[in-house]
Amino acid sequence: MVRLLNVYSISAFAALGGALFGFDISSMSGVLGTDQYKDYFGNPLGTRQGGITSAMAGGSLLGALSSSYLGDRFSRKISIQIGAVLWIIGSIIQACSQNVAMLIVGRVVSGLCVGLTSSVVPIYQSEIAPRKIRGRVVSLQQFAVTWGILIQYFIQYGFSFVGSQASFRAPWAIQIFPAVILFIGLMWFPKSPRWLAGKDRWDEALNVLAFLRTPDGDINHPLVLAEYKEIEDQIRFEREEESSSYRELFSKRMRKRAILGCSIQMWSQLCGINVMMYYIVYILESAGVTNTLLASSIQYVINMVMTIPSILWTDRWGRRPTLLLGAFSMAVWLFIIGGLLYHFGSVNPHADESSYTWYVIGHKSATRAIQACAYLTVASFAISWGPISWMYPPEIMPLRIRAKAVSLSSAANWATNFALGLAVPPVLRAIKWRMFFIFAAFNLAALIHVWLFAPETKQRTLEEMDEVFEHGDPLWKSFTGVKANTRLEGIAHAIELGNLKMHKEVNVEMYDDFEGSGTSST
């Protein structure tokens, strides 16, 4: 028998918060090539279109910055519900937009949701997941993003054949429904056990751990008690330190981790995926592809499919080698795209009416090669930086400042996203093929940064991260001071033998939140 509510189902459902981000990406990229959108909003090009696109990232920046307060104050779960409400409001405004200004306002409000949920969902997932599958569980966030992109894009593509304003208003309205489902469904889900422990709700924390780790909710299971003990010791130590502020986040001890988390999120945008997701229509048009909307859909399918291997094997491959391989491969494909555009392209004589000033015409092989490299860039991102950029920041920070740290790293993501969303359309028109060389160089810089400063974190509990970062060896060396997978089992064995006692007495009765959670035969 397997419960309907378990770590996988809870994490997958919470990842609907990531799906909303995906909906937003393709809700814009899917309309850029439609005549109805261009006619109604005055064919926005350059900075004007950049402002519309980046409005979501601007709102996301504010949402990410607010996530630390909301996540710590109201819990991770309720913060996600707040984000769902913001998404519903933003989608309504977008669907009713009468002009560019109203559309921008709607995207800013939706962005508040995306920034909030993109910060809180990975924290929630990492805090409920066992260490052995934490990477897989948090990868569900990126998998949901890819599904959101894919579903919304095909909705947009289908409505593009409608010869009225419904071609863009109906898809923007439809994206309300997943947020409604997310808000309602979370009512039956548990709060994070680590958040509960941080609020001194120890009985509830133990019961949630037992519910998540054992089939029958056995709070006396040695591994449950061992994990509870680790959380208890970590919180006790943190309170003795008497620091949970932004000052500690930038203290000498935590500064490297904070910068690393922000950098991982920034590199995930500077790698060029922002261009491929939002402006793939422009790239394909300049490459000489005719049916750009259909060609773009292939990219979004690849993005979803190539996330699956990372979900299945990230906890085996490790974070570090996956990031290195992803950065190297994306640099190669982007250099090739830039080189092909330079060699086979020419100035577009109709640049004043078009989104691009440089294009390839009459070179079918070059067109197909550019299209293939664009797909390979997306595939490389999907299997590496896509999922890991969300899982790495929350797992490297201690509980007392985790929400603040992830808030800051997500803010770095959205600040970069905002800058790129605003700048790419005019920059693409101004420097043409050279833009791809710039993003390829960013990938090489990311590769060097990860090689020197990103330690391996797979198979470690969240409470062990202090050892990972403070064992004395250079961070680019995988941590070998304590053999992976032995510490928690050692604590569990000591508890089982009666050699280790808990600091607090706990109530052995399960609380009512999980009564009637249901079972299902396998």
C-alpha positions as CSV (number, residue, x, y, z in Angstrom):
1,M,0.0,0.0,0.0
2,V,1.2,3.5,-0.7
3,R,-0.4,6.7,0.6
4,L,-1.8,9.3,-1.7
5,L,0.1,11.9,0.3
6,N,3.9,11.2,0.4
7,V,7.1,13.1,-0.3
8,Y,6.7,12.7,-4.1
9,S,3.1,13.6,-4.4
10,I,3.4,16.6,-2.0
11,S,6.5,17.9,-3.8
12,A,5.0,17.4,-7.2
13,F,1.8,19.3,-6.3
14,A,3.7,22.1,-4.6
15,A,5.7,22.4,-7.9
16,L,2.6,23.8,-9.5
17,G,4.1,27.0,-8.2
18,G,6.9,26.4,-10.7
19,A,4.4,25.6,-13.4
20,L,3.0,29.1,-13.1
21,F,6.5,30.5,-14.0
22,G,6.4,28.2,-17.1
23,F,2.9,29.5,-18.0
24,D,4.2,33.0,-17.9
25,I,7.2,32.3,-20.1
26,S,5.2,30.8,-23.0
27,S,2.2,33.1,-22.5
28,M,4.6,35.8,-23.8
29,S,6.8,33.9,-26.2
30,G,3.7,32.2,-27.7
31,V,2.1,35.6,-28.8
32,L,5.2,37.4,-30.2
33,G,4.7,35.9,-33.6
34,T,0.9,36.4,-33.8
35,D,-0.7,39.2,-35.9
36,Q,-3.5,39.7,-33.4
37,Y,-1.0,40.6,-30.6
38,K,1.1,42.8,-32.8
39,D,-2.0,44.7,-34.1
40,Y,-3.7,45.3,-30.8
41,F,-0.6,46.4,-28.9
42,G,1.0,48.4,-31.8
43,N,3.6,45.9,-32.9
44,P,5.9,46.4,-29.9
45,L,9.6,46.1,-30.8
46,G,12.9,46.7,-29.1
47,T,12.8,48.4,-25.8
48,R,9.0,48.4,-25.7
49,Q,8.7,44.7,-26.1
50,G,11.6,44.3,-23.7
51,G,9.6,46.3,-21.1
52,I,6.5,44.1,-21.5
53,T,8.5,40.9,-21.2
54,S,10.7,42.1,-18.3
55,A,7.7,43.4,-16.3
56,M,7.2,39.8,-14.9
57,A,10.8,39.6,-13.8
58,G,10.5,43.0,-12.1
59,G,7.5,41.8,-10.1
60,S,9.4,38.5,-9.4
61,L,12.3,40.5,-7.9
62,L,9.9,42.1,-5.4
63,G,8.2,38.8,-4.8
64,A,11.5,37.0,-4.1
65,L,12.6,39.7,-1.7
66,S,9.3,39.4,0.3
67,S,9.6,35.6,0.4
68,S,12.0,35.5,3.4
69,Y,9.5,37.4,5.6
70,L,6.4,35.5,4.4
71,G,8.2,32.1,4.4
72,D,9.4,32.5,8.0
73,R,6.4,34.3,9.4
74,F,3.5,32.3,7.8
75,S,5.2,29.0,6.8
76,R,6.3,27.8,3.5
77,K,2.9,26.3,2.6
78,I,0.9,29.4,3.3
79,S,3.4,31.6,1.4
80,I,2.8,29.5,-1.7
81,Q,-1.0,30.0,-1.3
82,I,-0.4,33.7,-1.1
83,G,1.5,33.5,-4.4
84,A,-1.4,31.6,-6.0
85,V,-3.8,34.4,-5.1
86,L,-1.4,37.0,-6.6
87,W,-1.2,34.9,-9.8
88,I,-5.0,34.8,-10.1
89,I,-5.2,38.6,-9.8
90,G,-2.3,39.2,-12.3
91,S,-3.8,36.8,-14.9
92,I,-7.2,38.6,-14.7
93,I,-5.5,42.0,-15.3
94,Q,-3.6,40.6,-18.3
95,A,-6.6,39.0,-19.8
96,C,-8.5,42.3,-19.6
97,S,-5.6,44.5,-20.7
98,Q,-6.7,47.5,-22.8
99,N,-3.2,48.8,-23.5
100,V,0.5,48.1,-22.9
101,A,0.5,49.8,-19.5
102,M,-2.3,47.6,-18.2
103,L,-0.5,44.5,-19.6
104,I,2.7,45.5,-17.8
105,V,0.8,46.0,-14.5
106,G,-0.8,42.5,-14.9
107,R,2.6,40.9,-15.6
108,V,4.2,42.7,-12.6
109,V,1.4,41.3,-10.3
110,S,1.9,37.8,-11.8
111,G,5.6,38.3,-11.3
112,L,5.1,38.8,-7.5
113,C,3.7,35.3,-7.4
114,V,6.5,33.8,-9.5
115,G,9.2,35.4,-7.4
116,L,7.5,34.3,-4.2
117,T,6.8,30.7,-5.2
118,S,10.2,30.2,-7.0
119,S,11.9,31.0,-3.7
120,V,9.6,29.1,-1.3
121,V,8.7,26.0,-3.2
122,P,12.3,24.7,-3.4
123,I,12.7,25.4,0.3
124,Y,9.5,23.5,1.1
125,Q,10.6,20.6,-1.1
126,S,14.1,20.4,0.3
127,E,12.8,20.5,3.9
128,I,10.4,17.6,3.5
129,A,12.6,15.4,1.4
130,P,15.0,12.7,2.7
131,R,18.6,13.4,1.8
132,K,18.9,10.5,-0.6
133,I,16.3,11.8,-3.0
134,R,16.4,15.6,-2.2
135,G,17.8,16.4,-5.6
136,R,15.1,14.4,-7.4
137,V,12.4,16.0,-5.3
138,V,13.5,19.6,-5.8
139,S,14.1,18.9,-9.5
140,L,10.3,18.5,-9.8
141,Q,10.2,22.3,-9.5
142,Q,12.0,22.7,-12.8
143,F,10.1,19.8,-14.4
144,A,6.9,21.6,-13.5
145,V,8.3,24.8,-15.1
146,T,8.9,22.9,-18.4
147,W,5.4,21.4,-18.3
148,G,3.9,24.9,-17.7
149,I,5.9,26.2,-20.7
150,L,4.8,23.3,-22.9
151,I,1.1,23.3,-22.0
152,Q,0.7,27.1,-22.2
153,Y,2.6,27.3,-25.4
154,F,0.3,24.8,-27.1
155,I,-2.7,26.6,-25.7
156,Q,-1.3,29.8,-27.2
157,Y,-0.5,28.1,-30.5
158,G,-4.0,26.7,-30.8
159,F,-5.6,30.1,-30.1
160,S,-3.2,31.7,-32.6
161,F,-5.5,30.5,-35.4
162,V,-8.4,32.4,-33.9
163,G,-8.9,35.7,-35.8
164,S,-9.7,37.9,-32.8
165,Q,-8.5,39.2,-29.5
166,A,-9.3,35.8,-28.0
167,S,-6.1,34.6,-29.5
168,F,-4.2,36.1,-26.6
169,R,-6.9,37.0,-24.0
170,A,-8.3,33.4,-23.7
171,P,-4.9,31.8,-22.9
172,W,-4.0,34.5,-20.4
173,A,-7.4,33.8,-18.6
174,I,-7.0,30.0,-18.8
175,Q,-3.7,30.2,-16.7
176,I,-5.9,31.2,-13.7
177,F,-7.0,27.6,-13.2
178,P,-3.8,25.9,-12.0
179,A,-3.4,28.6,-9.4
180,V,-6.9,27.9,-8.1
181,I,-6.0,24.2,-7.9
182,L,-2.8,24.9,-6.1
183,F,-4.4,27.2,-3.5
184,I,-7.2,24.7,-2.6
185,G,-5.0,21.6,-2.7
186,L,-2.4,22.9,-0.3
187,M,-5.0,23.1,2.4
188,W,-4.6,19.3,3.0
189,F,-0.8,19.3,2.9
190,P,1.6,19.4,5.9
191,K,3.8,22.3,6.9
192,S,7.6,21.9,6.7
193,P,8.8,19.9,9.7
194,R,11.9,22.1,10.0
195,W,9.7,25.3,10.0
196,L,7.6,23.7,12.7
197,A,10.6,22.9,14.8
198,G,11.9,26.4,14.3
199,K,8.6,27.7,15.8
200,D,8.9,25.3,18.8
201,R,6.0,23.1,17.5
202,W,8.1,20.0,18.3
203,D,5.2,17.5,18.5
204,E,3.9,18.5,15.1
205,A,7.5,18.5,13.6
206,L,8.0,14.9,14.8
207,N,4.6,13.8,13.6
208,V,5.2,15.3,10.2
209,L,8.6,13.6,9.9
210,A,7.1,10.3,10.9
211,F,4.3,10.8,8.3
212,L,6.8,11.6,5.6
213,R,9.4,8.9,6.4
214,T,7.4,5.8,7.4
215,P,4.4,4.0,5.9
216,D,2.5,4.0,9.2
217,G,3.6,7.3,10.7
218,D,5.8,5.6,13.4
219,I,7.3,8.3,15.5
220,N,9.5,5.8,17.3
221,H,11.3,4.7,14.1
222,P,15.1,5.1,14.7
223,L,15.6,7.0,11.4
224,V,12.8,9.4,12.2
225,L,14.2,10.0,15.7
226,A,17.7,10.4,14.2
227,E,16.5,13.1,11.8
228,Y,14.5,14.8,14.5
229,K,17.6,14.7,16.7
230,E,19.7,16.4,14.0
231,I,17.1,19.1,13.5
232,E,16.8,19.6,17.3
233,D,20.6,19.9,17.7
234,Q,20.9,22.3,14.8
235,I,18.2,24.6,16.1
236,R,19.7,24.5,19.6
237,F,23.1,25.4,18.2
238,E,21.6,28.2,16.0
239,R,19.8,29.7,19.0
240,E,23.0,29.6,21.1
241,E,24.6,31.6,18.2
242,E,21.7,34.1,18.6
243,S,21.7,35.1,15.0
244,S,19.2,34.8,12.2
245,S,19.5,38.2,10.6
246,Y,20.8,39.5,7.3
247,R,24.0,40.5,9.2
248,E,24.8,36.8,9.6
249,L,24.0,36.1,6.0
250,F,26.9,38.4,5.1
251,S,29.1,37.4,7.9
252,K,32.5,35.9,7.1
253,R,31.2,32.4,7.9
254,M,28.2,32.6,5.6
255,R,29.3,35.0,2.9
256,K,30.8,32.4,0.6
257,R,27.6,30.4,0.7
258,A,25.4,33.5,0.1
259,I,27.5,34.6,-2.9
260,L,27.6,31.1,-4.3
261,G,23.8,30.7,-4.1
262,C,23.3,34.1,-5.8
263,S,25.9,33.3,-8.4
264,I,24.3,29.9,-9.3
265,Q,21.0,31.7,-9.9
266,M,22.6,34.5,-11.9
267,W,24.5,32.1,-14.1
268,S,21.3,30.2,-14.8
269,Q,20.0,33.3,-16.6
270,L,23.3,34.6,-18.1
271,C,23.8,31.2,-19.8
272,G,21.4,32.3,-22.5
273,I,18.3,30.3,-21.7
274,N,16.4,33.6,-21.1
275,V,16.9,34.4,-24.8
276,M,15.9,30.9,-25.9
277,M,12.7,30.8,-23.8
278,Y,11.3,34.3,-24.4
279,Y,12.7,35.3,-27.8
280,I,13.1,32.0,-29.6
281,V,10.7,33.3,-32.3
282,Y,13.1,36.2,-33.0
283,I,16.1,33.9,-33.3
284,L,14.3,31.4,-35.6
285,E,13.0,34.3,-37.8
286,S,16.5,35.7,-38.1
287,A,17.8,32.2,-38.9
288,G,15.4,31.9,-41.8
289,V,12.9,29.5,-40.3
290,T,9.5,30.0,-41.8
291,N,6.9,28.5,-39.4
292,T,8.5,29.8,-36.2
293,L,5.6,29.1,-33.9
294,L,5.6,25.4,-34.8
295,A,9.4,25.2,-34.7
296,S,9.4,26.8,-31.2
297,S,7.0,24.1,-29.9
298,I,9.7,21.5,-30.6
299,Q,12.1,23.4,-28.3
300,Y,9.6,23.3,-25.5
301,V,9.0,19.6,-25.9
302,I,12.8,19.0,-25.7
303,N,13.0,21.2,-22.6
304,M,10.4,19.0,-20.8
305,V,11.8,15.7,-21.9
306,M,15.4,16.5,-21.1
307,T,14.6,17.5,-17.6
308,I,13.6,13.9,-16.8
309,P,17.1,12.4,-16.7
310,S,18.2,15.1,-14.2
311,I,15.2,14.2,-12.0
312,L,16.1,10.5,-12.1
313,W,19.9,10.7,-11.7
314,T,20.9,14.0,-10.2
315,D,21.3,12.4,-6.8
316,R,23.7,9.9,-8.4
317,W,25.6,12.2,-10.8
318,G,26.0,15.0,-8.2
319,R,25.4,18.7,-8.6
320,R,28.9,19.8,-9.4
321,P,29.7,17.7,-12.5
322,T,26.3,18.3,-13.9
323,L,26.7,22.1,-13.7
324,L,30.2,21.9,-15.3
325,L,29.0,19.7,-18.2
326,G,26.0,21.9,-18.8
327,A,28.0,25.2,-18.9
328,F,30.6,23.7,-21.3
329,S,28.0,22.3,-23.7
330,M,25.9,25.5,-23.8
331,A,29.0,27.5,-24.6
332,V,29.8,25.3,-27.5
333,W,26.3,25.5,-29.1
334,L,26.1,29.3,-28.6
335,F,29.5,29.8,-30.2
336,I,28.3,27.8,-33.2
337,I,25.0,29.8,-33.5
338,G,26.9,33.1,-33.5
339,G,29.5,31.8,-36.0
340,L,26.8,30.5,-38.4
341,L,24.9,33.8,-38.2
342,Y,28.1,35.8,-38.8
343,H,29.2,33.7,-41.8
344,F,25.9,33.1,-43.6
345,G,23.9,36.2,-42.5
346,S,23.4,39.6,-43.9
347,V,21.7,42.9,-43.0
348,N,17.9,42.8,-43.0
349,P,16.7,45.5,-45.4
350,H,13.3,45.7,-43.6
351,A,14.8,46.1,-40.1
352,D,12.5,49.0,-39.2
353,E,9.4,46.7,-39.4
354,S,11.0,43.6,-38.0
355,S,12.3,42.3,-34.7
356,Y,15.8,41.5,-36.1
357,T,18.3,43.4,-38.2
358,W,20.4,40.5,-39.3
359,Y,19.2,37.3,-41.0
360,V,20.1,34.2,-42.9
361,I,18.4,33.7,-46.3
362,G,19.1,31.2,-49.0
363,H,21.3,28.9,-46.8
364,K,19.0,26.0,-45.8
365,S,21.8,24.0,-44.2
366,A,22.9,26.9,-42.0
367,T,19.3,27.6,-41.0
368,R,18.8,23.9,-39.9
369,A,22.1,24.0,-38.1
370,I,21.2,27.1,-36.1
371,Q,17.8,25.6,-35.3
372,A,19.5,22.4,-34.1
373,C,22.0,24.2,-31.9
374,A,19.2,26.3,-30.4
375,Y,17.5,23.0,-29.5
376,L,20.7,21.5,-28.1
377,T,21.3,24.6,-26.0
378,V,17.9,24.2,-24.4
379,A,18.5,20.4,-23.9
380,S,21.8,21.1,-22.2
381,F,20.2,23.6,-19.9
382,A,17.2,21.3,-19.1
383,I,19.5,18.5,-17.9
384,S,21.8,20.6,-15.8
385,W,21.4,24.2,-14.8
386,G,17.6,24.2,-15.0
387,P,16.9,21.9,-12.1
388,I,20.1,22.3,-10.1
389,S,19.9,26.1,-10.0
390,W,16.7,25.7,-7.9
391,M,17.9,22.9,-5.6
392,Y,21.4,24.1,-4.8
393,P,20.7,27.5,-2.9
394,P,18.2,26.1,-0.4
395,E,20.3,23.0,0.5
396,I,23.6,24.9,1.2
397,M,22.2,27.2,3.9
398,P,21.3,26.6,7.6
399,L,17.7,26.7,8.7
400,R,18.0,30.0,10.6
401,I,18.8,32.0,7.5
402,R,17.6,29.6,4.8
403,A,14.5,31.7,3.8
404,K,16.6,34.9,3.7
405,A,19.4,33.3,1.7
406,V,17.1,31.8,-0.8
407,S,15.2,35.0,-1.0
408,L,18.4,36.8,-1.9
409,S,19.5,34.2,-4.4
410,S,16.1,34.2,-6.1
411,A,16.2,38.0,-6.2
412,A,19.6,37.8,-8.0
413,N,17.9,35.5,-10.5
414,W,15.0,37.9,-11.1
415,A,17.2,41.0,-11.2
416,T,19.3,39.3,-14.0
417,N,16.1,38.0,-15.7
418,F,14.7,41.5,-15.6
419,A,17.8,43.1,-17.1
420,L,18.0,40.5,-19.9
421,G,14.3,40.6,-20.6
422,L,14.5,44.3,-21.1
423,A,17.8,44.4,-22.9
424,V,17.8,41.4,-25.3
425,P,15.4,42.8,-28.0
426,P,17.3,46.1,-28.5
427,V,20.7,44.4,-28.0
428,L,19.8,41.7,-30.6
429,R,18.9,44.5,-33.1
430,A,22.1,46.4,-32.3
431,I,24.9,43.8,-32.1
432,K,23.2,41.0,-34.0
433,W,25.2,37.7,-34.0
434,R,27.7,39.0,-31.4
435,M,25.1,38.5,-28.7
436,F,25.5,34.8,-28.8
437,F,29.2,35.0,-28.3
438,I,28.6,37.1,-25.2
439,F,26.3,34.4,-23.7
440,A,28.8,31.7,-24.6
441,A,31.5,33.6,-22.7
442,F,29.2,33.8,-19.7
443,N,28.9,30.0,-19.8
444,L,32.7,29.7,-19.7
445,A,32.8,32.1,-16.8
446,A,30.2,30.0,-15.0
447,L,32.2,26.8,-15.6
448,I,35.3,28.4,-14.0
449,H,33.3,29.7,-11.0
450,V,31.6,26.3,-10.3
451,W,35.0,24.5,-10.7
452,L,36.6,26.7,-8.1
453,F,33.9,27.4,-5.6
454,A,31.0,24.9,-5.7
455,P,31.4,21.8,-3.5
456,E,29.4,18.6,-4.0
457,T,26.4,18.3,-1.7
458,K,24.7,15.1,-2.9
459,Q,23.6,12.6,-0.2
460,R,24.2,15.1,2.6
461,T,21.5,16.1,5.1
462,L,20.6,19.8,5.3
463,E,22.1,19.8,8.8
464,E,25.5,18.6,7.5
465,M,26.1,21.5,5.2
466,D,28.3,23.3,7.8
467,E,30.7,20.4,7.6
468,V,30.6,20.5,3.8
469,F,31.7,24.1,3.7
470,E,33.9,24.3,6.7
471,H,36.0,21.1,6.6
472,G,39.2,23.1,5.6
473,D,39.9,21.8,2.1
474,P,39.4,23.9,-1.0
475,L,35.7,24.0,-1.9
476,W,36.4,22.6,-5.4
477,K,37.3,19.3,-3.8
478,S,34.4,17.0,-3.0
479,F,34.0,16.7,0.7
480,T,35.4,13.5,2.0
481,G,35.8,14.3,5.7
482,V,32.9,12.1,6.7
483,K,31.7,9.3,4.6
484,A,28.4,10.0,2.9
485,N,25.3,8.2,4.1
486,T,26.8,7.1,7.5
487,R,26.1,10.0,9.9
488,L,22.3,9.7,10.1
489,E,22.4,5.9,10.2
490,G,24.9,6.2,13.0
491,I,22.6,8.5,15.0
492,A,19.7,6.1,14.3
493,H,21.8,3.1,15.5
494,A,22.8,4.9,18.7
495,I,19.1,5.8,19.4
496,E,18.1,2.2,18.8
497,L,20.7,0.9,21.2
498,G,19.6,3.5,23.8
499,N,23.0,5.2,23.8
500,L,21.6,8.6,22.7
501,K,18.7,10.4,24.3
502,M,16.4,13.1,22.9
503,H,16.6,16.6,24.5
504,K,12.8,17.0,24.4
505,E,9.9,14.8,25.4
506,V,7.5,14.4,22.5
507,N,3.9,13.6,22.3
508,V,3.4,10.3,20.5
509,E,-0.1,11.0,19.2
510,M,-0.5,11.9,15.6
511,Y,-2.2,15.3,15.1
512,D,-5.4,15.6,13.1
513,D,-3.9,17.1,9.9
514,F,-3.3,13.8,8.3
515,E,-6.4,11.8,9.3
516,G,-8.1,10.5,6.3
517,S,-5.2,11.3,4.0
518,G,-6.1,8.1,2.1
519,T,-4.4,5.1,0.7
520,S,-4.1,3.5,-2.6
521,S,-3.1,0.1,-3.7
522,T,0.1,-0.1,-5.8
